[in-house]
Amino acid sequence: MFRKSIVTLILFVFVNASSYAAPSNLDDAVSDIGHRWAAVTYQTPDTEKQAAFNGLIANAKQVSESFPSRAEPLVWQAIVLASAAKAEGGLGALSKVKEARDDLLIAEKIDPNALNGSIYNSLGSLYAKVPGWPIGFGDKKKAREYFEKALAINPDGIDPNYFYADLLADQGEYAKAADHLKRALAAPPRIGREDADSGRRQEVENLLATIKKKHGDQLTAK
């Protein structure tokens, strides 16, 4: 227990270091934020995620300010904001998801294909999960359109197939969802993103197992 607490503390300090300086190289900067995001998402206890993500938001904004003409840092800034909103929950998180959406729309104007379709995958995730009007801007139809754009750019990717499957399952399209989850499991590994791949693969397996357990008859019928 003590050892686990020490590991968690190290991760927390790693992500929230006040002396953080954005790397001078764009690829290094984006990779750094990605690894920090994966550490918080998949290795930090839920009770500590909100604080860790809030610290990472500041880091991500430093990176995007260092590379104002590039879309990639804005995409990661949006991803971190959306993750922080998920950890926070409630109506207080709406400002973060709106900021994330705005960042992604700006990034789309700079380079719609940045990070292999991650702009559309992230927009789809936001529109799928955020409450609809009058509380928020959520829209399942719009989410589907964004996911289809993401898949057009990256048809074999683990992320677009997983998030699209999650939406399909939410709308009762279990057979189609299972197909996309199987594609996600067959996705080629992303060099340098092994930590994110490992965590995402577990999410894919969990969702597929849930669909098979609760709706296996529909899969068989197909």
N, C-alpha and C positions, 0 to 999 in steps of 0.2 A: 504493500500500500504506500509506504514511504517512498519507495523507488519510483512508483507510478507518479506520485505527486511531484517528485524532482524532475522527471521527464517532462511533465506538463508545464512546469514552471520554466524550464529551459525553452520549450517551444513558444511559450507566451512571450518571453523576453526576446526571442529571436524575431518574432513577428512584429513586436511593438517597440523595438529599440528606438529611443528618442534621437540617437545619433545617426539614424538612417540617412544615407546619401544615395540618391538615385544613380545607378551605374551610368557611365558616360556613353556606353554602347547600347543601341536600341535593342538588339537581340538579347543581350545580357540583362537589360532592365526588364523586358517582358518575361524572360525565363525566371528571373528572381521573384517577380510578383506571382507568377504561376506556381512556383514551388511553395511560396508562403501561403497562398490560398489553399493549396492541397493539404498543407500541414494543419491549417485551422479546420478545414472541412472534414478531414478524415482522421485526424489524430488528437484533436482537442475535445475535451468533454463538453457536452451541450451547455452546461452551466457557465462555461467560460468562453463560448464562441462569440457572443455579442461583443464583449470587450475586445477580444482579439481581432475581430473583423473591423471594429471601429478604428483600431490602431492601424490596420492595414489599409483602410480607406485613405488615410493621410499619406501613407507611403505611395499608394497608387496615383494619387493626385500629383505628388511630386514628379513622378515619372511622366505623366501626361503633360505636365507643364514644361518638362525638359524637352519634350518632342511634340510641340504643338501642331506640326503639320502631318503627323502620322496617325493613322486610325487605330493601330494595335494597342497603344496605351489606353486610349479611350474605351476600347472594348473591355480590357481588363479592369479598368476603373468601374465600368458598369457591372461586370460580373461580381466584383467585390461588394459593391453597393447592394446588389440584389441578394447576395448571400448574407450580408449584414441584416437586411430587412427580414429575411426568412428567420434568422436567429432571434431577432427582436420580437417579431410578431405584432399583432394588433394594429390599430389605426395609426399608431405612431410611426410605423414602418412605411407608410404610403409616400412620404416625402422622399425616402431613399429610392423606392422603385420608380417614382416619377423622374428623379434625377438620372437613374440608370437608363431609363427609356430615352431621355433626351440626349444623353451621351452617345447611345447607340445610333440614334438618328443623325447626329453630327458625324460620327464615324462612317456611317453609310455614305454620306456625301463625299467624304475623303476617298474612301476605297471600299466599295461594297463587298469585295471578295477577300477582305483582310482576314487573316487567321482561318483560312479555309472555310468560310461561311459562318463563322462564329457570331457575326452580327445578327444574322437572321435566326440562328438557333437561340440566341439569348433573348431577342425580341419575342420569339415564339414562346419561350418559357415564361416571360413576364406576362404576356397577354393570356396565357393559359392559367396562371396561378393567381394573378391579381383580381380582386373582386370587381364585378362589373359596375356600370352606372346604377345609382348615383354616388356610390362610395369611391369607386376607382375606375380605371380604364380597361379592365379585363374584357376580353372578347374571344371566345373559343374559335369562332370562324376566322378571325384575323390571326390567331395563334397557328391554326392549321396552315394558312397561307404562308406564314413566315417559315414554318417547319418545312414545307414543300420547297421553298426557295433554298433553305439550308441543305436539304437533301439533293437538290439539283446541282449544287456546288460540290458537295461531299457525300455522295450516295452510300459509301461504305463506312463512314465515320461512326465511332462509338457514341458520341454525344448526340448528333441529330437523330440517330435511330432510337436511342434510349428515350429522349425527351418527347419525340413524336409518339412512341409507343405508350408513354405515360398518359399523353392526351387521349390517344385512341382507347386505352383501357378505361379512362375516366368517362368516356362517352359510350362505353359498352361494346366497342369493336374489338373484342378480345382476340379473335383469330388473327386479325391484321396486326394487332399489337404484339402478339407472340412472334409473328414473322419478323417484325422490326427488331425485337429483342434478340432473336437468333442472329440477325445481321450484325447487331451491336457486339455480340459475343465473338463473331467471326472477324471483327474489325482489325485491321493491321495495327500493330503497336506504334505508338507515337514516340519517336526517339527524343529523349530528354523529358518526357512527360510520363514516365513509368509510374510515378507516385499517383498522379491523377487517374491514369488508366486502371490501376489496381483498385482504387476506391470506387470508380465508376462501374467497373466490372462487377463488383459486389452488389451494387445497386441494381444492375441489370439482372443478375441472377435472382435477387430477392423478389423483384417485380414479376419475373417469369414464373418463379415458384408459386407466388400468390395467385397468379392467373390460372396456372395448372390446377392448383388445389381447389379454387372456388368456381372456376368456369371450365374445367377440363372437358365437360361434355360438349361444349361449343367448339372446342379445338378438335375433338374427335369427329364431330359432325362435318367439319370442313373436309 
